Amino acid sequence: MLFEPPIDLLVKQTGCRYAAAIIVGARAKELMSKISASLNGNSNLAINYAAEEVARGEVVGSKS
């Protein structure tokens, strides 16, 4: 379960919960393919890293 960053912050960055889920999921998938060795195959770490990047504004989506 994701506690940090809070979902409200991700929604603020992305525009809606659906967009937040799609963007975090896509970034986590990208991280798993690029740096899977350092994540030791742990998809939860990839999701946490992706969510933190979205919260910091490093990964952006459209706010339509």
N, C-alpha and C positions, 0 to 999 in steps of 0.2 A: 504494500500500500504506500502511496506517495504522500508524504507529510510536508516535505520541504522541497521546493518552494510551494507555498499554498496555491491551490487551484485558482483562487481569486486573482492572484498576481499573473498566472499564466493566461487567464481569460482577459485581463487588462491588456496584456502584451499582444494577444492574438485576435481578440474581438468576440470570440464565443468559445464555449466548451468543446464543441465539435472541432473547430479549427485547432484548438490547443492539443487535442488528442491526436489529430492527423499530423500536425507539425512535429510534436514530440516523438510520435511513433516513427515517422519518416527519418528523423535525425538519429534516433536510436538504432534503426536498421543500418543507416550509413556508418555509424560508429562501430557497430558490430562487424561490418565487413572490412573496415579500414584498420581498426586497432583491436581486433578480437584477441590477440595474444596478450595484450596488457590487461584486458578485461577477464581473462581466463574463462571465456565462454559464458560469463554471467550476464544475462540480458537485463537483470534488475539494475546493475551498475550502469549499463548503457542508457537505460530509461532515466535514471537519476541524473546522469551527466547531461543528457539531452534536455531534460526539464530545467536544469540549472542554466543552461545556455539560453533557452527561450526566455527565462525570467530575467536574465541579464541583458536581453535584447540583442544577443549575438546571432541568434537565428530568428528570422522574422517571417511572418506570414501576412497575407493581405487582410486588412480590416474592413471588409465590405459588408 
